[in-house]
């Protein structure tokens, strides 16, 4: 499970940073959070198999978060994609794509389900993970997200399994799935004899764009990784209120209050060609803060 920060700039792309987009890869599935201008090019430069994108989550309809979406949908159509795609976003995203199709800016010839978000809660519920949403505090309607892996099986005691002469294959799989097995000698083995207690799933929160707010803390609570905007430095805290953004220190405060394990700073204003100040401010509050650059990769691990 890894996160790739495809675009890390705020407002517009720069020579060093593309517009907002983050990809999360999980067991072959790729989920995209936001899709700013240039996301296709960044995906092409990344190690991801972006034909495996099965869901796209748009936070809000400002151009630096959504202008890359028509291009990706068009490219998928050109490559004869048949795999369904789900696109989530605020009210208006459906009409946005309909207008572009009406004027022939983009055409879509594969199954796309567009879901407009109306309330907080679970948006996507798969066998091994789910994605939840809550509304953030921006100048227009904006939604944040959290990816939560469902609890994983406990550790399998390989040494004990060998000592009990449990053969490799279906019998071991059944133990991992929580089922008792019977060996050829008639001995019954319960799963708890070989498999440890379930392990908590890994989690990643995505909070762009927003002022500090309770819902950002709610989404980030207990996560292994929080991706949070860090548009400006702390000297501009008061000014940020009218623009609906957070400073580096405020991002760190959210991570601290939420008890996240790690913080990734992104959505950096173009005024900071060298953003050491932002990272220094964040680390002074939350030492596990890191600065994201385009195409950085972050492996997501749980506390255990």
Backbone bond lengths (Angstrom), bond angles and torsions (degrees), N, CA, C in turn:
res aa  C-N    CA-C-N  psi(-1)  N-CA   C-N-CA  omega(-1)  CA-C   N-CA-C  phi
1 X - - - 1.468 - - 1.522 108.19 -
2 X 1.324 114.87 121.77 1.466 117.94 -178.79 1.527 110.49 -142.43
3 X 1.326 114.10 157.11 1.452 123.17 176.34 1.523 108.07 -114.71
4 X 1.327 116.27 134.46 1.471 121.51 175.41 1.524 107.63 -120.18
5 X 1.324 116.59 119.57 1.465 121.06 178.43 1.531 108.05 -84.62
6 X 1.310 115.67 98.57 1.467 121.31 -175.09 1.523 111.93 -74.68
7 X 1.336 116.61 -40.13 1.457 121.11 -179.93 1.513 109.95 -139.49
8 X 1.326 117.92 133.12 1.461 121.37 -169.75 1.522 113.92 -128.90
9 X 1.336 117.71 11.42 1.458 120.67 -178.12 1.526 111.17 -93.26
10 X 1.321 116.08 158.41 1.467 122.45 176.36 1.523 109.37 -106.37
11 X 1.316 116.56 130.12 1.455 121.32 172.63 1.507 115.51 85.35
12 X 1.320 117.43 -48.76 1.460 121.13 -177.62 1.521 108.97 -156.19
13 X 1.325 117.02 157.46 1.460 119.15 175.41 1.523 111.51 -73.70
14 X 1.313 116.16 154.20 1.466 122.62 175.00 1.527 108.03 -126.26
15 X 1.315 115.91 -179.25 1.462 119.20 178.38 1.520 111.56 -65.57
16 X 1.326 116.77 -24.65 1.461 120.74 -177.80 1.532 113.30 -102.35
17 X 1.337 116.69 -24.25 1.466 119.94 -172.57 1.532 111.09 -134.24
18 X 1.336 115.34 134.81 1.462 120.90 173.36 1.521 109.78 -88.37
19 X 1.333 116.02 170.47 1.465 120.93 178.63 1.530 110.45 -70.51
20 X 1.319 115.32 165.81 1.469 122.38 -166.70 1.524 114.35 -57.96
21 X 1.311 115.37 129.66 1.461 123.58 171.07 1.521 107.74 -171.45
22 X 1.319 116.06 136.23 1.464 122.18 177.20 1.520 108.15 -135.61
23 X 1.316 116.96 134.87 1.462 121.80 177.32 1.523 109.59 -111.40
24 X 1.317 115.47 139.30 1.461 121.62 174.18 1.521 107.23 -119.02
25 X 1.327 116.21 122.82 1.461 121.65 179.11 1.521 109.44 -105.75
26 X 1.319 115.66 126.54 1.460 120.87 -177.93 1.527 109.67 -138.01
27 X 1.331 116.48 109.22 1.462 123.11 176.68 1.531 111.94 47.94
28 X 1.323 115.88 45.41 1.456 120.82 177.12 1.509 114.21 95.78
29 X 1.333 117.86 -30.25 1.465 120.38 175.99 1.529 109.62 -74.97
30 X 1.331 116.11 144.60 1.471 121.26 174.08 1.523 107.94 -122.90
31 X 1.328 115.72 127.38 1.451 123.07 177.89 1.522 107.53 -115.28
32 X 1.317 116.18 133.72 1.467 121.23 -177.91 1.522 109.67 -110.25
33 X 1.332 115.82 129.82 1.461 122.13 174.89 1.528 107.93 -109.19
34 X 1.323 115.92 113.84 1.458 124.82 -175.03 1.534 110.24 67.47
35 X 1.332 113.56 161.13 1.467 118.75 -173.51 1.524 108.65 -155.53
36 X 1.321 115.35 68.98 1.451 120.49 -178.72 1.521 112.46 -72.69
37 X 1.325 114.46 173.94 1.468 121.11 178.31 1.529 110.53 -52.82
38 X 1.330 116.34 133.68 1.458 120.79 177.49 1.510 115.35 89.08
39 X 1.320 117.46 2.94 1.474 119.23 -177.72 1.526 111.77 -61.80
40 X 1.341 117.14 -37.77 1.466 119.13 178.02 1.523 111.65 -58.20
41 X 1.317 115.72 -45.74 1.465 119.27 -178.88 1.519 110.98 -63.43
42 X 1.340 116.67 -39.54 1.455 120.10 179.15 1.526 111.44 -67.14
43 X 1.313 117.05 -39.09 1.466 119.79 176.23 1.523 110.62 -61.70
44 X 1.335 116.85 -39.66 1.460 120.20 179.02 1.521 111.64 -64.30
45 X 1.325 117.45 -29.79 1.464 121.25 179.08 1.524 112.29 -85.05
46 X 1.315 116.71 -14.83 1.464 121.11 -175.69 1.526 110.77 -85.06
47 X 1.344 117.63 168.92 1.466 120.61 177.09 1.529 112.92 -84.08
48 X 1.322 117.46 4.35 1.461 121.15 -174.29 1.523 111.83 -78.64
49 X 1.316 114.89 147.98 1.461 121.00 170.68 1.531 106.16 -90.78
50 X 1.308 116.03 88.33 1.456 118.90 -167.52 1.514 113.36 -75.61
51 X 1.340 117.35 -6.25 1.450 119.08 168.31 1.510 111.76 -68.06
52 X 1.344 116.33 -12.87 1.466 121.40 179.28 1.524 112.84 -89.48
53 X 1.330 118.18 5.94 1.463 119.69 176.80 1.524 108.69 -64.76
54 X 1.324 116.01 120.33 1.473 119.36 -179.86 1.523 112.96 -111.76
55 X 1.342 117.24 -8.69 1.464 119.95 178.59 1.526 109.02 -155.05
56 X 1.335 115.57 142.28 1.460 122.59 176.00 1.522 107.73 -127.05
57 X 1.345 115.98 129.24 1.460 121.90 -178.77 1.525 108.40 -115.57
58 X 1.326 116.61 112.94 1.463 122.19 179.07 1.529 107.92 -97.94
59 X 1.339 116.75 127.01 1.455 120.13 -178.17 1.517 113.09 -73.90
60 X 1.339 116.45 -46.27 1.461 120.62 179.06 1.518 108.55 -157.68
61 X 1.328 116.44 174.85 1.455 120.64 -167.99 1.526 114.51 -98.06
62 X 1.321 118.51 18.14 1.462 119.44 169.94 1.535 108.70 -68.02
63 X 1.340 115.15 143.79 1.450 120.36 -171.50 1.514 115.49 -56.84
64 X 1.333 117.16 -35.82 1.459 118.71 -176.80 1.521 112.44 -71.12
65 X 1.330 117.18 -1.26 1.460 121.03 177.58 1.523 113.14 -117.38
66 X 1.337 117.07 -10.15 1.463 118.51 -172.93 1.529 114.12 -135.24
67 X 1.337 118.85 -12.31 1.462 120.24 -173.60 1.526 114.07 -65.48
68 X 1.314 117.64 -17.43 1.464 119.69 178.09 1.517 114.16 -86.16
69 X 1.338 117.08 -9.89 1.466 120.63 -175.59 1.526 113.48 -64.38
70 X 1.354 120.14 -45.92 1.467 118.67 179.84 1.530 112.72 -58.45
71 X 1.323 116.36 -38.41 1.462 119.54 -179.07 1.515 112.46 -63.81
72 X 1.328 116.50 -42.76 1.464 119.39 179.81 1.520 110.40 -65.30
73 X 1.338 117.50 -43.35 1.463 120.09 179.59 1.525 110.61 -63.08
74 X 1.332 116.51 -38.47 1.453 119.99 177.98 1.518 112.48 -66.26
75 X 1.317 116.36 -41.26 1.458 120.21 179.01 1.526 111.13 -65.33
76 X 1.317 116.81 -42.25 1.461 119.53 175.82 1.531 110.74 -57.31
77 X 1.330 117.21 -38.25 1.460 120.36 178.67 1.529 111.17 -68.39
78 X 1.331 116.60 -39.92 1.471 120.10 179.01 1.527 112.30 -64.21
79 X 1.323 115.91 -29.63 1.477 119.92 -178.37 1.518 112.21 -91.87
80 X 1.330 116.51 13.80 1.471 121.62 176.12 1.519 112.54 58.60
81 X 1.305 116.00 39.06 1.463 119.73 176.50 1.532 109.81 -61.86
82 X 1.328 114.93 140.63 1.466 120.64 174.75 1.526 111.61 -120.33
83 X 1.336 117.54 -16.63 1.459 120.45 -179.40 1.526 110.08 -67.72
84 X 1.327 118.24 131.95 1.474 120.45 -179.93 1.526 111.52 -63.19
85 X 1.325 115.35 153.57 1.461 122.69 178.69 1.520 108.28 -133.36
86 X 1.338 115.97 137.84 1.459 120.98 174.34 1.522 108.87 -108.62
87 X 1.337 115.76 132.48 1.459 121.74 177.56 1.520 107.96 -119.73
88 X 1.321 116.08 121.52 1.456 122.51 -179.89 1.523 109.11 -110.14
89 X 1.328 116.54 144.34 1.458 119.79 177.45 1.513 111.03 -176.30
90 X 1.320 116.81 178.24 1.472 121.02 -178.89 1.521 110.75 -71.17
91 X 1.334 117.22 164.96 1.455 120.47 174.38 1.529 110.84 -53.17
92 X 1.326 115.55 135.62 1.455 121.48 -176.32 1.506 112.85 111.94
93 X 1.329 117.79 -23.41 1.464 119.57 -176.74 1.529 111.31 -67.61
94 X 1.332 116.24 -33.06 1.466 119.13 178.93 1.523 110.15 -66.28
95 X 1.331 116.84 -46.30 1.465 120.22 179.52 1.514 111.34 -65.68
96 X 1.324 116.96 -36.59 1.465 122.27 177.15 1.526 110.53 -55.12
97 X 1.311 116.74 -47.70 1.460 120.34 -178.80 1.522 111.55 -74.80
98 X 1.314 117.45 -31.96 1.466 120.36 177.14 1.523 111.12 -64.21
99 X 1.337 116.78 -42.86 1.465 120.55 179.57 1.526 110.34 -61.72
100 X 1.324 116.83 -44.26 1.466 120.11 -179.46 1.522 111.53 -63.16
101 X 1.316 116.79 -34.51 1.462 119.64 176.48 1.536 111.04 -72.35
102 X 1.336 117.21 -38.14 1.462 121.30 -179.28 1.523 111.84 -62.38
103 X 1.339 117.08 -38.38 1.465 120.01 -178.27 1.535 111.52 -93.73
104 X 1.332 115.52 10.53 1.473 123.02 174.24 1.525 113.68 65.81
105 X 1.339 116.28 25.33 1.462 119.29 173.29 1.525 110.67 -72.14
106 X 1.301 115.53 -34.12 1.457 120.50 179.16 1.521 107.86 -145.09
107 X 1.308 116.04 147.58 1.456 119.44 171.43 1.525 108.00 -126.54
108 X 1.310 114.65 149.48 1.467 121.25 -176.63 1.515 107.90 -127.91
109 X 1.330 116.52 118.33 1.463 119.46 -177.93 1.529 112.81 -124.06
110 X 1.328 115.30 32.24 1.466 120.79 173.68 1.525 106.95 -137.80
111 X 1.317 118.30 165.81 1.474 119.48 -174.14 1.530 112.76 -69.00
112 X 1.328 116.23 116.88 1.466 122.33 176.62 1.524 108.43 -126.23
113 X 1.315 115.64 125.87 1.459 121.29 174.86 1.523 108.21 -107.09
114 X 1.312 117.10 120.26 1.459 121.88 -179.33 1.522 108.45 -103.76
115 X 1.324 116.17 119.80 1.466 121.68 -176.63 1.517 108.93 -114.39
116 X 1.325 117.15 116.82 1.457 121.20 176.29 1.526 109.32 -88.55
117 X 1.322 115.43 130.60 1.464 121.37 -174.65 1.523 109.99 -80.86
118 X 1.316 115.69 128.99 1.467 121.21 -179.65 1.517 113.02 -115.49
119 X 1.343 116.76 -20.57 1.454 118.98 -177.68 1.531 109.71 -156.77
120 X 1.320 115.22 162.74 1.467 120.87 177.44 1.526 109.94 -67.54
121 X 1.331 115.90 154.57 1.451 119.94 176.18 1.514 111.72 140.70
122 X 1.322 116.32 -165.84 1.459 122.43 -178.36 1.518 110.30 -81.85
123 X 1.319 116.36 128.01 1.457 122.21 179.55 1.517 112.52 -100.61
124 X 1.313 115.82 -38.05 1.459 121.68 -175.06 1.515 108.36 -133.57
125 X 1.322 116.36 125.76 1.471 120.98 -177.57 1.518 108.80 -129.42
126 X 1.330 116.19 99.71 1.459 122.41 179.92 1.529 109.61 -102.59
127 X 1.317 115.89 177.04 1.458 120.39 -175.69 1.528 111.80 -59.77
128 X 1.335 117.31 -39.73 1.458 120.53 -173.32 1.530 114.28 -111.98
129 X 1.323 118.23 -6.22 1.462 119.71 -178.21 1.515 110.37 -156.63
130 X 1.332 114.34 167.19 1.460 120.47 172.87 1.521 109.37 -144.52
131 X 1.327 115.71 159.29 1.459 122.11 177.69 1.521 107.58 -123.24
132 X 1.334 115.65 127.82 1.454 122.00 179.99 1.538 109.50 -114.33
133 X 1.331 115.37 162.33 1.462 119.82 -179.20 1.520 111.25 -137.24
134 X 1.321 115.58 156.75 1.467 122.97 171.62 1.523 106.83 -152.61
135 X 1.337 115.53 151.01 1.460 119.56 -176.02 1.525 111.26 -78.21
136 X 1.315 115.22 135.66 1.456 122.02 178.76 1.533 110.22 -96.69
137 X 1.336 116.94 -176.13 1.467 122.48 -174.87 1.519 109.05 -115.53
138 X 1.341 115.46 87.44 1.460 121.21 179.61 1.533 108.09 -123.38
139 X 1.326 116.77 -178.89 1.465 119.80 -177.69 1.529 111.92 -76.83
140 X 1.318 118.09 -18.42 1.462 122.58 169.68 1.527 107.58 -129.20
141 X 1.316 116.32 171.74 1.460 119.58 -178.52 1.531 110.63 -58.12
142 X 1.309 115.49 128.35 1.465 121.01 -173.96 1.521 109.17 -146.01
143 X 1.330 115.88 139.48 1.457 121.56 -176.41 1.526 110.34 -122.74
144 X 1.330 115.38 137.06 1.444 121.40 173.53 1.521 109.26 -101.31
145 X 1.327 116.04 168.03 1.463 120.32 -173.97 1.522 111.46 -138.97
146 X 1.326 115.11 156.79 1.456 120.43 170.98 1.521 108.64 -140.18
147 X 1.320 115.13 128.45 1.460 123.45 174.66 1.521 107.57 -92.73
148 X 1.326 116.57 125.65 1.465 120.65 179.29 1.523 109.98 -125.94
149 X 1.301 115.22 117.58 1.456 120.01 172.36 1.527 108.89 -73.78
150 X 1.316 116.79 137.52 1.460 119.90 178.41 1.528 109.52 -72.13
151 X 1.353 117.79 157.95 1.474 119.83 -177.95 1.518 112.24 -50.37
152 X 1.326 114.79 139.76 1.460 121.60 -178.06 1.521 110.50 -100.67
153 X 1.336 117.42 154.76 1.468 119.13 175.90 1.523 111.25 -57.85
154 X 1.326 115.66 153.35 1.458 120.30 178.12 1.519 111.87 -69.80
155 X 1.323 115.75 172.63 1.460 120.76 179.68 1.522 111.01 -66.57
156 X 1.304 116.50 135.87 1.466 123.09 178.84 1.519 108.92 -88.06
157 X 1.334 117.13 124.95 1.461 122.67 -178.26 1.523 109.40 -81.98
158 X 1.316 115.27 90.72 1.461 121.45 -175.72 1.529 111.73 -61.47
159 X 1.316 116.61 -42.26 1.465 119.96 -177.61 1.531 111.39 -63.57
160 X 1.321 116.20 -42.68 1.460 119.60 -179.92 1.522 110.89 -68.22
161 X 1.324 116.43 -36.79 1.465 119.95 177.80 1.522 111.08 -63.29
162 X 1.321 116.99 -39.41 1.460 120.68 177.28 1.523 110.87 -66.48
163 X 1.345 115.99 -41.24 1.465 119.58 -179.70 1.528 111.68 -63.62
164 X 1.321 116.24 -34.16 1.469 120.74 179.12 1.527 111.96 -86.17
165 X 1.328 115.90 -0.45 1.466 122.82 178.49 1.533 112.18 58.92
166 X 1.318 114.79 44.13 1.463 120.05 175.03 1.528 107.45 -83.36
167 X 1.314 118.59 117.76 1.466 120.20 -175.75 1.523 111.86 -67.70
168 X 1.334 115.03 151.10 1.467 119.94 174.73 1.524 109.25 -66.39
169 X 1.339 115.76 150.00 1.456 119.48 177.56 1.511 113.25 119.28
170 X 1.325 116.66 -145.41 1.474 121.36 -172.52 1.523 115.02 -57.36
171 X 1.339 117.87 -36.51 1.464 119.21 -177.86 1.527 110.93 -63.73
172 X 1.316 116.95 -42.63 1.469 119.87 178.12 1.534 110.75 -66.60
173 X 1.322 116.20 -38.25 1.467 119.38 178.07 1.520 111.11 -61.78
174 X 1.325 116.37 -39.86 1.467 119.74 179.62 1.521 111.30 -64.31
175 X 1.330 117.17 -37.54 1.467 119.95 176.46 1.529 110.81 -62.11
176 X 1.329 116.02 -44.78 1.460 120.51 179.76 1.530 110.63 -61.84
177 X 1.319 116.52 -33.07 1.459 121.92 179.50 1.526 112.99 -80.57
178 X 1.353 116.57 1.74 1.459 120.08 176.24 1.514 114.92 89.51
179 X 1.335 117.75 18.59 1.460 121.73 -179.35 1.526 111.04 -107.68
180 X 1.331 116.73 142.70 1.462 121.26 173.63 1.521 109.32 -74.73
181 X 1.343 115.53 153.87 1.466 120.61 178.87 1.520 109.67 -129.93
182 X 1.311 115.94 160.57 1.472 122.06 175.86 1.517 108.11 -121.22
183 X 1.340 116.11 124.34 1.452 121.28 179.19 1.528 110.14 -78.97
184 X 1.329 115.53 170.06 1.461 120.02 -179.41 1.524 112.54 -61.18
185 X 1.323 117.20 -27.68 1.471 120.49 179.94 1.533 111.85 -84.41
186 X 1.329 116.79 4.71 1.458 120.95 178.05 1.514 114.73 90.59
187 X 1.309 117.55 -5.51 1.462 120.42 -179.15 1.531 110.09 -71.30
188 X 1.322 115.94 131.84 1.463 122.09 178.58 1.529 108.88 -97.17
189 X 1.327 115.70 127.99 1.464 121.89 -179.53 1.527 108.14 -114.20
190 X 1.327 116.59 121.24 1.459 121.64 176.36 1.531 109.23 -84.69
191 X 1.315 117.98 148.39 1.476 120.10 -176.83 1.523 113.75 -59.06
192 X 1.331 117.48 -34.60 1.464 119.83 -177.67 1.526 112.97 -68.31
193 X 1.350 116.85 -13.31 1.465 119.93 176.34 1.527 111.74 -75.32
194 X 1.329 116.43 -23.30 1.469 121.32 -173.15 1.528 112.11 -119.44
195 X 1.314 115.93 -32.44 1.468 121.02 -173.52 1.527 109.91 -109.87
196 X 1.328 115.96 130.07 1.458 120.97 179.72 1.517 111.63 -71.66
197 X 1.327 117.32 177.25 1.469 121.17 -179.89 1.528 110.81 -63.55
198 X 1.341 117.54 154.09 1.471 120.71 179.71 1.524 111.22 -55.02
199 X 1.316 114.85 143.49 1.462 121.00 178.82 1.522 110.06 -99.06
200 X 1.320 117.58 142.02 1.469 118.98 178.96 1.517 111.39 -63.44
201 X 1.321 116.05 145.86 1.455 120.41 177.45 1.519 111.76 -74.08
202 X 1.315 115.55 162.21 1.457 121.33 178.01 1.532 110.39 -84.85
203 X 1.313 116.80 158.30 1.462 119.54 -174.52 1.524 111.26 -147.46
204 X 1.343 114.79 145.99 1.466 122.47 179.89 1.522 108.29 -137.41
205 X 1.332 117.16 125.92 1.463 121.57 176.56 1.519 109.40 -105.02
206 X 1.346 115.04 147.21 1.463 122.45 -178.23 1.522 108.25 -129.33
207 X 1.330 117.26 112.35 1.467 121.77 -174.68 1.522 110.84 -127.72
208 X 1.333 116.78 87.93 1.465 125.39 175.05 1.523 106.24 -139.89
209 X 1.286 121.80 141.99 1.445 131.81 -20.65 1.529 107.17 -93.28
210 X 1.334 116.85 147.08 1.460 117.92 -176.81 1.516 112.26 -167.82
211 X 1.333 114.43 146.74 1.459 120.58 160.68 1.525 107.46 -72.62
212 X 1.327 118.71 164.44 1.465 119.70 172.28 1.530 109.40 -56.65
213 X 1.328 116.93 132.55 1.463 119.74 -178.73 1.525 110.23 -155.78
214 X 1.326 115.94 161.42 1.459 121.29 -177.62 1.519 112.11 -64.33
215 X 1.336 117.37 -34.02 1.465 118.44 -178.53 1.531 112.29 -69.07
216 X 1.330 117.17 -30.54 1.463 118.96 174.78 1.524 110.06 -65.25
217 X 1.320 116.48 -41.52 1.471 120.65 176.62 1.518 110.07 -64.33
218 X 1.339 116.88 -40.43 1.457 120.97 178.66 1.531 111.44 -60.67
219 X 1.324 117.04 -47.21 1.460 120.30 -179.82 1.525 111.85 -64.32
220 X 1.325 115.98 -36.71 1.468 120.79 -174.18 1.526 113.54 -85.88
221 X 1.323 117.44 -9.03 1.469 119.86 -171.22 1.536 112.11 -56.96
222 X 1.337 114.50 119.71 1.455 121.31 175.46 1.512 115.19 71.28
223 X 1.319 118.34 12.15 1.462 119.85 -176.92 1.529 111.59 -74.92
224 X 1.315 114.63 155.02 1.463 120.30 175.82 1.524 111.23 -76.37
225 X 1.340 116.49 -26.03 1.454 120.34 -178.84 1.530 109.20 -148.97
226 X 1.322 116.52 128.29 1.464 122.47 174.34 1.522 108.53 -113.37
227 X 1.327 115.99 122.61 1.465 121.92 174.07 1.518 106.02 -101.56
228 X 1.325 116.73 114.60 1.465 119.91 -171.61 1.518 109.81 -134.11
229 X 1.324 115.28 142.67 1.463 118.72 177.50 1.525 111.39 -63.42
230 X 1.328 114.30 147.37 1.463 122.24 178.57 1.522 106.71 -142.91
231 X 1.331 114.75 64.27 1.459 119.79 -167.38 1.522 113.18 -67.57
232 X 1.341 116.59 -39.37 1.471 120.12 -175.01 1.527 110.85 -136.13
233 X 1.319 115.18 172.59 1.464 119.98 178.06 1.532 109.85 -86.49
234 X 1.313 116.15 170.23 1.465 121.94 -171.04 1.525 114.68 -67.71
235 X 1.314 117.73 -15.50 1.473 118.68 178.36 1.525 111.46 -68.50
236 X 1.338 117.27 -12.95 1.462 121.54 -175.81 1.528 112.58 -110.58
237 X 1.321 117.34 24.53 1.469 120.32 -177.49 1.530 112.46 -56.55
238 X 1.294 117.74 -46.11 1.462 120.68 -176.94 1.529 110.97 -67.27
239 X 1.309 116.67 -41.56 1.463 121.05 -179.59 1.523 111.52 -63.84
240 X 1.329 116.57 -32.52 1.456 120.82 -176.30 1.520 113.19 -65.32
241 X 1.318 117.55 -24.43 1.462 120.71 -178.55 1.525 111.45 -58.35
242 X 1.331 117.40 -40.54 1.466 119.53 -176.87 1.522 112.46 -77.99
243 X 1.329 117.27 -17.79 1.456 120.51 -179.83 1.530 112.93 -99.85
244 X 1.323 116.54 -6.89 1.469 119.11 177.65 1.512 113.86 71.77
245 X 1.325 116.70 37.12 1.460 120.56 -179.63 1.531 111.12 -126.55
246 X 1.324 115.19 173.37 1.467 121.71 178.99 1.520 110.09 -120.79
247 X 1.315 115.19 152.97 1.463 121.24 172.73 1.527 108.95 -90.17
248 X 1.314 115.68 172.49 1.466 120.20 178.95 1.525 110.92 -61.99
249 X 1.336 116.53 -41.04 1.459 119.46 179.10 1.515 112.18 -65.66
250 X 1.325 116.74 -37.50 1.460 120.24 178.89 1.526 111.68 -68.40
251 X 1.322 116.79 -36.20 1.463 119.91 174.58 1.527 109.93 -61.56
252 X 1.329 116.16 -42.31 1.462 120.50 179.26 1.524 111.49 -65.56
253 X 1.317 116.59 -37.75 1.464 120.13 178.41 1.527 111.10 -64.80
254 X 1.331 116.52 -38.08 1.471 120.00 176.16 1.519 110.37 -62.82
255 X 1.321 116.94 -44.73 1.468 120.15 178.88 1.525 111.46 -61.93
256 X 1.331 115.78 -39.51 1.462 120.38 -179.53 1.527 111.04 -66.60
257 X 1.325 116.76 -46.87 1.459 120.79 -179.88 1.531 111.87 -64.73
258 X 1.328 115.66 -35.35 1.461 120.11 -178.71 1.526 112.68 -81.11
259 X 1.325 117.21 -10.61 1.458 122.46 -177.05 1.532 111.38 59.33
260 X 1.321 114.96 41.19 1.460 120.10 172.29 1.526 108.68 -70.60
261 X 1.312 116.37 157.27 1.462 119.99 179.61 1.525 112.16 -86.27
262 X 1.336 116.71 -33.82 1.460 121.05 -179.01 1.522 109.09 -141.86
263 X 1.331 115.38 153.59 1.457 122.10 179.11 1.520 109.04 -128.65
264 X 1.335 115.71 129.77 1.457 121.32 174.53 1.522 108.18 -111.77
265 X 1.314 117.01 121.74 1.465 122.54 179.07 1.519 110.03 -88.79
266 X 1.333 116.53 129.49 1.462 120.81 178.76 1.521 109.12 -145.92
267 X 1.358 116.70 -172.77 1.464 122.27 -177.74 1.540 108.99 57.77
268 X 1.323 114.98 58.11 1.463 122.79 -174.84 1.529 110.02 -90.75
269 X 1.327 116.69 129.23 1.461 120.70 179.10 1.536 110.43 -59.59
270 X 1.345 117.75 141.10 1.472 120.70 178.37 1.523 113.83 -59.75
271 X 1.340 117.93 -16.14 1.465 119.21 179.39 1.528 111.78 -66.57
272 X 1.355 117.29 -18.40 1.465 120.75 -177.31 1.528 109.67 -102.58
273 X 1.318 116.29 82.51 1.464 119.49 177.00 1.521 110.39 -65.33
274 X 1.313 116.99 -32.85 1.461 123.35 176.25 1.532 107.14 -123.42
275 X 1.325 118.60 97.92 1.473 120.91 -169.06 1.527 114.99 -88.65
276 X 1.347 117.51 31.78 1.463 119.07 -179.76 1.526 112.31 -59.09
277 X 1.339 116.13 -34.46 1.468 119.75 179.91 1.525 110.56 -59.81
278 X 1.323 117.22 -44.16 1.466 120.78 -179.46 1.524 111.05 -61.57
279 X 1.310 116.37 -44.73 1.461 119.62 -179.32 1.523 110.83 -66.44
280 X 1.317 117.15 -40.78 1.462 120.62 179.71 1.520 110.79 -62.09
281 X 1.326 117.14 -43.49 1.462 120.55 179.64 1.532 110.78 -62.69
282 X 1.324 116.08 -43.18 1.467 119.44 -179.10 1.521 111.48 -66.53
283 X 1.320 117.61 -44.26 1.466 120.82 -177.65 1.522 111.77 -66.62
284 X 1.337 116.91 -25.93 1.453 119.29 176.44 1.519 112.61 -65.77
285 X 1.316 116.53 -22.68 1.468 121.84 178.86 1.523 111.33 -103.76
286 X 1.340 115.45 -40.36 1.462 121.59 -176.65 1.526 107.49 -133.77
287 X 1.329 118.21 97.27 1.472 121.09 -172.08 1.527 114.95 -58.87
288 X 1.333 117.76 -24.80 1.465 120.30 -177.44 1.526 112.17 -86.79
289 X 1.324 117.24 26.01 1.469 121.49 177.32 1.528 110.12 -82.87
290 X 1.331 115.93 144.47 1.460 122.85 177.44 1.526 108.87 -135.14
291 X 1.315 116.41 149.69 1.459 121.38 177.42 1.524 109.54 -93.07
292 X 1.328 116.95 131.56 1.458 121.39 176.62 1.525 110.32 -91.40
293 X 1.317 115.30 137.15 1.453 123.18 167.77 1.528 107.23 -119.05
294 X 1.306 116.81 163.70 1.454 119.84 179.57 1.528 111.05 -57.23
295 X 1.322 115.30 134.99 1.458 125.30 175.53 1.531 113.58 70.36
296 X 1.316 117.42 16.03 1.470 119.98 169.00 1.516 109.42 -67.41
297 X 1.333 116.04 146.89 1.464 121.94 176.45 1.523 108.97 -116.30
298 X 1.327 116.42 136.31 1.454 122.39 179.26 1.533 108.17 -128.18
299 X 1.320 116.38 117.43 1.456 120.44 176.21 1.514 108.64 -79.06
300 X 1.319 116.77 133.42 1.463 121.50 -176.65 1.524 108.57 -102.39
301 X 1.328 115.06 118.79 1.454 121.46 179.41 1.523 109.09 -124.79
302 X 1.318 116.27 151.08 1.462 120.67 178.48 1.524 109.35 -84.07
303 X 1.313 115.75 172.72 1.466 120.78 -178.26 1.529 111.34 -65.74
304 X 1.332 118.01 -25.98 1.457 120.66 -178.57 1.513 111.17 -90.58
